[in-house]
């Protein structure tokens, strides 16, 4: 094991030096895509400047797959995946401490997370063959052979439940939960883990969730690093070798679309707080929507561009009602929320809310000015390089392309798509998606 550590240290020094000479032209690198015999879909970007590889394996097993009475199940599976692996094929079982030591010895990083739309396994390793082979083998064991130890789940569930109860003492959390419940209703995007839903999750539920959704035929594998296609195919085969591989691959149940709000609604929640928390919004759009670029630019002008946005100008700069105010879309496989958010003094909440609504209504009705559009384009295009200036950021873009079925040359055409937009297109897109008269407003801690 000491030899492995020495290899890892030497390779890390080499990769650190390479960071200073790597080619920044990420967007010019071609994305290769193919399907493995197992059914797994693979996306590869060869990035040879650093002897390192980043891999993310996604399954359609995010929180939108949680049963409503067991909200938090996908996150529980993610959190427990690294708490131990079974023995097998000449290797001893490993508990969470043993796994941590094994990853440290290899100089590799491994993580499991659950978002709305995917359960994700992420591996970062040096490409030194002896290190990479062992890192891939260990990752395959964690994915396919977690032990989900009952005592550890009891501990983690108690810790998580306590954290949820503590979070409910903070006004921002109370506002966010009320907002999600109001925007999404009964849709899975609105489901939130509670101590009660966690209490209904047993180890057998974790095992059933794993067995139902983790199949090699459903894997989306995204790779960025110093590996060629032949190497990538061997890597994918090894990573998925311990998972079941169904043929044919059974389709998963469809998830319903998010229903639009039918009428305006307001929730004023009393809370003793130094700041009132205000959220305004509605369901927005799914990432596949053809209006994506127009909405990206429109939101940048409205409230996503920081200190140069309209909301900041009207709410903060002109009136001093809030230190920060923002707007954001959060598109996913289904329509994520559109949100305007701000914090203000409790006695100023009504005024801040009125100004934010007026800015939104005027922007939806009139759209941006030519000057605003030019400034937004310059900012977004000028900052594009920062979106793809590392392997990890490039990997995130590849995941985005794969998840939402975007063209493989999506990154190459990004700046041109932004530059081509007109005021009329931005105005029309924002008007199609936003209905200021049918939005939900949540205010926590305002002065009566």
C-alpha positions as CSV (number, residue, x, y, z in Angstrom):
1,X,0.0,0.0,0.0
2,X,2.9,2.3,0.7
3,X,4.0,1.9,-2.9
4,X,0.6,3.0,-4.1
5,X,0.8,6.1,-1.9
6,X,4.2,7.0,-3.4
7,X,2.9,6.6,-6.9
8,X,-0.1,8.8,-6.1
9,X,2.1,11.5,-4.6
10,X,4.5,11.6,-7.6
11,X,1.5,11.7,-10.1
12,X,-0.2,14.4,-8.2
13,X,3.0,16.6,-8.4
14,X,3.1,16.0,-12.2
15,X,-0.6,16.9,-12.6
16,X,-0.2,20.0,-10.5
17,X,2.6,21.2,-12.7
18,X,0.5,20.5,-15.8
19,X,-2.2,22.9,-14.6
20,X,0.0,25.8,-15.5
21,X,0.4,24.8,-19.1
22,X,-2.9,23.2,-20.1
23,X,-4.7,24.5,-23.2
24,X,-7.8,26.6,-22.3
25,X,-9.6,25.9,-25.5
26,X,-12.0,23.5,-23.9
27,X,-15.0,24.2,-26.1
28,X,-13.0,23.2,-29.2
29,X,-12.6,19.6,-27.9
30,X,-15.0,17.2,-29.6
31,X,-17.4,15.1,-27.6
32,X,-17.6,11.5,-28.6
33,X,-20.8,9.6,-27.9
34,X,-21.6,5.9,-28.2
35,X,-23.6,3.1,-26.7
36,X,-22.0,0.1,-25.0
37,X,-23.3,-3.5,-25.5
38,X,-24.8,-3.3,-22.0
39,X,-27.0,-0.4,-23.1
40,X,-25.0,2.2,-21.2
41,X,-24.6,5.5,-23.0
42,X,-21.1,7.1,-22.9
43,X,-19.9,10.6,-23.6
44,X,-16.2,11.3,-23.8
45,X,-14.0,14.3,-24.0
46,X,-10.3,13.6,-24.4
47,X,-8.3,16.2,-22.3
48,X,-4.7,15.0,-22.3
49,X,-2.9,18.0,-20.7
50,X,-3.2,16.5,-17.2
51,X,-2.8,12.8,-16.3
52,X,-6.2,12.7,-14.7
53,X,-9.7,11.5,-15.5
54,X,-13.1,12.7,-14.2
55,X,-16.0,10.3,-14.5
56,X,-19.7,10.9,-13.6
57,X,-22.2,8.0,-13.9
58,X,-25.8,9.0,-13.7
59,X,-29.0,7.0,-13.2
60,X,-32.6,8.2,-13.5
61,X,-33.0,7.8,-9.8
62,X,-33.1,11.3,-8.4
63,X,-35.6,12.6,-5.8
64,X,-38.3,12.8,-8.4
65,X,-38.4,9.0,-8.1
66,X,-39.1,9.1,-4.3
67,X,-42.4,7.8,-3.1
68,X,-44.2,10.8,-1.6
69,X,-44.4,9.1,1.8
70,X,-40.7,8.4,1.8
71,X,-39.3,11.7,0.5
72,X,-35.6,11.7,0.9
73,X,-35.1,8.1,-0.2
74,X,-32.8,8.9,-3.1
75,X,-30.7,11.1,-0.9
76,X,-30.6,8.3,1.7
77,X,-29.3,5.9,-0.9
78,X,-26.6,8.3,-1.9
79,X,-25.6,9.1,1.6
80,X,-25.4,5.4,2.6
81,X,-23.6,4.2,-0.6
82,X,-20.2,5.0,0.9
83,X,-20.8,3.5,4.3
84,X,-19.6,0.0,3.5
85,X,-19.2,-2.6,0.7
86,X,-19.6,-6.4,0.8
87,X,-16.8,-8.9,0.6
88,X,-16.2,-10.8,-2.6
89,X,-13.8,-12.1,-5.2
90,X,-10.9,-12.3,-2.8
91,X,-11.5,-8.8,-1.2
92,X,-12.6,-8.2,2.3
93,X,-15.6,-6.2,3.3
94,X,-14.9,-2.5,4.0
95,X,-16.8,-0.3,6.4
96,X,-17.0,3.5,6.0
97,X,-13.6,4.0,7.6
98,X,-12.0,1.4,5.5
99,X,-13.4,2.9,2.3
100,X,-12.1,6.4,3.3
101,X,-8.6,5.0,3.9
102,X,-8.7,3.1,0.6
103,X,-9.6,6.2,-1.4
104,X,-6.9,8.2,0.5
105,X,-4.3,5.6,-0.3
106,X,-5.2,5.8,-4.0
107,X,-5.1,9.6,-4.1
108,X,-8.6,9.4,-5.7
109,X,-11.9,11.1,-4.9
110,X,-15.3,9.4,-5.0
111,X,-18.7,10.9,-4.2
112,X,-22.3,10.0,-4.5
113,X,-25.1,12.5,-4.7
114,X,-28.8,12.7,-5.5
115,X,-30.4,15.6,-7.2
116,X,-33.9,16.1,-8.6
117,X,-33.3,14.1,-11.8
118,X,-30.4,11.8,-11.1
119,X,-28.4,9.7,-8.7
120,X,-24.8,10.4,-9.5
121,X,-21.5,8.6,-8.8
122,X,-18.4,10.7,-9.4
123,X,-14.8,9.5,-9.6
124,X,-11.7,11.5,-10.0
125,X,-8.4,9.6,-10.4
126,X,-4.9,10.0,-11.8
127,X,-4.5,7.9,-14.9
128,X,-1.4,6.1,-13.7
129,X,-2.5,2.6,-14.6
130,X,-2.0,0.9,-11.2
131,X,-3.9,3.7,-9.5
132,X,-6.7,4.0,-12.0
133,X,-7.3,0.2,-12.1
134,X,-7.7,0.0,-8.4
135,X,-9.8,3.2,-8.2
136,X,-12.2,1.9,-10.9
137,X,-12.5,-1.5,-9.2
138,X,-13.3,0.2,-5.8
139,X,-15.8,2.5,-7.4
140,X,-17.5,-0.5,-9.1
141,X,-17.8,-2.2,-5.7
142,X,-19.3,0.9,-4.1
143,X,-21.9,1.3,-6.8
144,X,-23.0,-2.3,-7.0
145,X,-22.3,-3.8,-3.5
146,X,-23.2,-1.3,-0.8
147,X,-23.9,-2.9,2.6
148,X,-26.3,-0.2,3.9
149,X,-25.5,-1.2,7.5
150,X,-28.6,-0.9,9.7
151,X,-26.8,0.6,12.7
152,X,-25.2,3.3,10.5
153,X,-28.6,4.1,8.8
154,X,-30.1,4.6,12.3
155,X,-27.3,7.0,13.1
156,X,-27.5,8.9,9.9
157,X,-31.3,9.1,10.0
158,X,-31.2,10.5,13.5
159,X,-28.5,13.0,12.5
160,X,-30.4,14.0,9.4
161,X,-33.7,14.4,11.3
162,X,-32.1,16.6,13.9
163,X,-30.6,18.8,11.1
164,X,-34.0,19.2,9.5
165,X,-35.5,20.2,12.8
166,X,-32.8,22.7,13.4
167,X,-33.1,24.1,9.8
168,X,-36.8,24.8,10.5
169,X,-35.7,27.4,13.1
170,X,-34.3,29.5,10.3
171,X,-36.6,31.9,8.3
172,X,-34.9,31.3,5.0
173,X,-35.6,27.5,5.2
174,X,-39.2,28.1,6.2
175,X,-39.7,30.4,3.2
176,X,-38.0,27.9,0.8
177,X,-40.1,25.0,2.0
178,X,-43.4,27.0,1.7
179,X,-42.4,28.2,-1.7
180,X,-41.5,24.8,-3.1
181,X,-44.8,23.3,-1.7
182,X,-46.8,26.2,-3.3
183,X,-45.1,26.2,-6.7
184,X,-45.0,22.4,-7.2
185,X,-48.0,21.2,-5.3
186,X,-48.1,17.4,-5.4
187,X,-45.4,17.1,-8.1
188,X,-42.3,15.1,-7.1
189,X,-40.2,18.3,-7.5
190,X,-42.0,19.7,-4.5
191,X,-41.4,16.7,-2.2
192,X,-39.2,17.4,0.8
193,X,-37.7,15.1,3.3
194,X,-39.0,15.5,6.9
195,X,-38.3,13.5,10.1
196,X,-41.6,11.7,9.4
197,X,-40.7,10.6,5.9
198,X,-37.3,9.5,7.0
199,X,-38.8,7.4,9.8
200,X,-40.6,5.4,7.1
201,X,-37.3,4.5,5.3
202,X,-35.8,1.2,6.3
203,X,-32.7,-0.6,5.0
204,X,-34.9,-2.8,2.8
205,X,-36.2,0.4,1.1
206,X,-32.6,1.4,0.3
207,X,-31.9,-2.0,-1.1
208,X,-35.1,-2.1,-3.2
209,X,-34.4,1.4,-4.6
210,X,-30.9,0.3,-5.6
211,X,-32.1,-2.9,-7.2
212,X,-34.8,-1.1,-9.2
213,X,-32.9,1.8,-10.7
214,X,-29.2,0.8,-10.8
215,X,-28.8,-1.3,-14.0
216,X,-26.0,-1.0,-16.5
217,X,-28.5,-0.5,-19.3
218,X,-29.7,2.7,-17.7
219,X,-26.2,4.2,-17.0
220,X,-25.2,7.5,-18.5
221,X,-21.4,7.7,-18.3
222,X,-19.6,11.0,-18.8
223,X,-15.8,11.0,-19.0
224,X,-13.3,14.0,-19.3
225,X,-9.6,13.4,-19.1
226,X,-6.5,11.8,-20.4
227,X,-8.0,8.7,-21.9
228,X,-8.6,7.6,-25.4
229,X,-11.8,5.9,-26.6
230,X,-10.4,2.4,-26.3
231,X,-9.3,3.1,-22.8
232,X,-12.6,4.7,-22.0
233,X,-14.5,1.6,-23.1
234,X,-12.4,-0.6,-20.8
235,X,-13.0,1.9,-18.0
236,X,-16.8,1.9,-18.5
237,X,-16.9,-1.9,-18.7
238,X,-15.0,-2.2,-15.4
239,X,-17.1,0.4,-13.6
240,X,-20.4,-1.3,-14.6
241,X,-19.2,-4.9,-14.4
242,X,-20.8,-5.6,-11.1
243,X,-24.2,-4.1,-11.8
244,X,-27.0,-6.1,-13.4
245,X,-27.4,-5.6,-17.2
246,X,-30.9,-6.1,-18.3
247,X,-31.7,-6.8,-21.9
248,X,-34.0,-5.4,-23.0
249,X,-33.9,-2.4,-20.7
250,X,-37.3,-1.9,-19.2
251,X,-38.7,1.7,-19.4
252,X,-39.2,3.5,-16.1
253,X,-42.6,5.1,-15.3
254,X,-43.1,8.6,-16.8
255,X,-42.9,11.5,-14.4
256,X,-45.8,14.0,-14.9
257,X,-45.2,17.5,-16.0
258,X,-45.4,20.3,-13.5
259,X,-48.8,22.0,-13.6
260,X,-48.9,25.8,-14.0
261,X,-50.4,27.9,-11.3
262,X,-54.0,28.8,-12.0
263,X,-54.2,31.9,-9.8
264,X,-52.1,34.2,-7.6
265,X,-51.5,33.1,-4.1
266,X,-49.9,34.7,-1.0
267,X,-48.5,33.1,2.2
268,X,-47.6,35.4,5.0
269,X,-45.8,33.4,7.7
270,X,-45.1,35.0,11.1
271,X,-41.6,34.6,12.3
272,X,-39.4,36.5,14.7
273,X,-36.5,37.5,12.5
274,X,-34.3,40.5,11.9
275,X,-34.9,40.1,8.2
276,X,-38.1,39.4,6.3
277,X,-37.6,36.8,3.5
278,X,-39.6,37.3,0.3
279,X,-40.0,34.8,-2.5
280,X,-42.1,35.3,-5.7
281,X,-42.4,32.8,-8.4
282,X,-44.1,30.1,-10.4
283,X,-43.1,26.9,-12.4
284,X,-40.7,28.0,-15.1
285,X,-39.6,25.7,-18.0
286,X,-37.9,22.4,-18.7
287,X,-34.3,22.5,-19.9
288,X,-35.2,21.2,-23.3
289,X,-37.3,24.3,-24.0
290,X,-36.3,26.0,-27.3
291,X,-36.5,29.4,-25.5
292,X,-33.6,28.5,-23.2
293,X,-31.1,31.0,-24.5
294,X,-33.6,33.9,-24.7
295,X,-34.7,33.1,-21.1
296,X,-31.1,32.9,-20.0
297,X,-30.4,36.3,-21.3
298,X,-33.7,37.8,-20.2
299,X,-33.2,36.6,-16.7
300,X,-29.7,37.9,-16.6
301,X,-31.1,41.4,-17.3
302,X,-34.0,41.0,-14.9
303,X,-32.2,39.7,-11.8
304,X,-29.6,37.2,-12.6
305,X,-26.8,39.6,-13.5
306,X,-26.0,40.7,-10.0
307,X,-25.4,44.4,-9.5
308,X,-26.2,45.3,-13.1
309,X,-29.7,43.8,-13.1
310,X,-33.0,45.7,-13.1
311,X,-34.1,44.3,-9.8
312,X,-30.9,45.4,-8.1
313,X,-31.1,48.8,-9.6
314,X,-34.7,49.4,-8.5
315,X,-34.8,47.6,-5.2
316,X,-31.3,48.2,-3.8
317,X,-29.7,51.1,-5.6
318,X,-32.6,53.5,-5.9
319,X,-34.5,52.6,-2.7
320,X,-32.1,50.8,-0.4
321,X,-34.7,48.2,0.4
322,X,-32.5,45.1,0.2
323,X,-28.8,44.3,0.2
324,X,-29.3,41.7,-2.5
325,X,-32.2,40.7,-4.8
326,X,-32.1,38.1,-7.5
327,X,-34.2,36.2,-10.1
328,X,-33.5,32.7,-11.3
329,X,-34.8,29.9,-13.4
330,X,-34.0,26.3,-12.3
331,X,-34.9,24.1,-15.3
332,X,-34.7,20.3,-15.1
333,X,-36.2,17.3,-16.9
334,X,-39.5,18.9,-15.8
335,X,-40.2,22.6,-15.3
336,X,-38.2,23.9,-12.3
337,X,-39.2,27.1,-10.4
338,X,-38.8,30.7,-11.5
339,X,-37.9,32.6,-8.4
340,X,-37.4,36.2,-7.3
341,X,-35.9,36.4,-3.9
342,X,-34.8,39.1,-1.5
343,X,-34.4,39.9,2.2
344,X,-35.3,43.2,3.8
345,X,-36.3,44.8,7.1
346,X,-39.6,43.5,8.3
347,X,-41.1,47.0,8.2
348,X,-40.0,47.4,4.5
349,X,-41.3,44.0,3.3
350,X,-44.5,45.3,1.7
351,X,-42.7,48.1,-0.2
352,X,-39.9,45.8,-1.4
353,X,-42.5,43.3,-2.6
354,X,-44.4,46.0,-4.4
355,X,-41.3,47.3,-6.2
356,X,-40.1,43.8,-7.2
357,X,-43.6,43.0,-8.6
358,X,-43.6,46.2,-10.6
359,X,-40.2,45.6,-12.1
360,X,-41.2,42.1,-13.1
361,X,-44.5,43.2,-14.7
362,X,-42.8,46.0,-16.6
363,X,-40.0,43.7,-17.9
364,X,-42.5,41.0,-19.0
365,X,-44.6,43.6,-20.8
366,X,-41.8,45.6,-22.4
367,X,-38.7,43.4,-22.5
368,X,-35.2,44.8,-22.3
369,X,-33.7,47.8,-23.9
370,X,-31.1,47.5,-26.7
371,X,-28.5,48.8,-24.2
372,X,-29.5,46.2,-21.6
373,X,-29.4,43.4,-24.2
374,X,-25.9,44.5,-25.4
375,X,-24.5,44.6,-21.9
376,X,-25.9,41.2,-21.0
377,X,-24.5,39.6,-24.2
378,X,-21.1,41.1,-23.5
379,X,-21.2,39.8,-19.9
380,X,-22.3,36.3,-20.8
381,X,-20.1,35.9,-23.8
382,X,-17.1,37.4,-22.0
383,X,-17.6,35.0,-19.1
384,X,-18.1,31.9,-21.2
385,X,-14.5,30.8,-20.8
386,X,-15.0,30.6,-17.0
387,X,-17.8,28.0,-17.6
388,X,-15.4,25.5,-19.2
389,X,-11.9,26.3,-17.8
390,X,-11.3,23.0,-15.9
391,X,-12.0,19.3,-16.4
392,X,-14.7,19.4,-13.7
393,X,-16.5,22.3,-15.3
394,X,-16.3,20.7,-18.7
395,X,-17.6,17.5,-17.2
396,X,-20.6,19.4,-15.8
397,X,-21.3,20.7,-19.3
398,X,-21.0,17.2,-20.8
399,X,-23.5,16.0,-18.2
400,X,-25.8,18.8,-19.1
401,X,-25.6,17.8,-22.8
402,X,-26.2,14.2,-22.1
403,X,-29.0,14.7,-19.6
404,X,-31.1,17.0,-21.7
405,X,-30.3,15.6,-25.2
406,X,-28.5,18.6,-26.4
407,X,-26.4,18.5,-29.6
408,X,-22.8,17.4,-29.2
409,X,-21.5,20.7,-30.6
410,X,-23.7,22.6,-28.1
411,X,-20.7,24.3,-26.5
412,X,-19.2,25.4,-29.8
413,X,-22.4,27.3,-30.7
414,X,-23.1,28.7,-27.2
415,X,-21.8,32.2,-27.8
416,X,-23.3,32.5,-31.3
417,X,-26.7,31.6,-29.9
418,X,-26.4,34.3,-27.3
419,X,-25.1,36.9,-29.8
420,X,-27.9,36.2,-32.2
421,X,-30.8,37.1,-29.9
422,X,-32.9,40.2,-30.4
423,X,-34.9,42.3,-28.0
424,X,-38.1,41.0,-29.6
425,X,-37.1,37.4,-29.0
426,X,-36.1,37.9,-25.4
427,X,-39.3,39.9,-24.7
428,X,-41.5,37.2,-26.4
429,X,-39.8,34.3,-24.5
430,X,-40.2,36.0,-21.1
431,X,-43.8,36.8,-21.9
432,X,-44.5,33.2,-22.9
433,X,-43.1,31.8,-19.7
434,X,-43.9,34.3,-17.0
435,X,-47.4,35.2,-15.7
436,X,-47.0,37.9,-13.1
437,X,-50.7,37.9,-12.3
438,X,-50.6,34.1,-11.4
439,X,-47.5,33.9,-9.1
440,X,-47.0,32.6,-5.6
441,X,-45.7,35.0,-3.0
442,X,-44.2,33.8,0.3
443,X,-43.2,36.3,3.0
444,X,-41.7,35.1,6.2
445,X,-41.1,37.5,9.1
446,X,-42.7,40.6,7.8
447,X,-44.0,43.2,10.2
448,X,-47.8,42.9,10.7
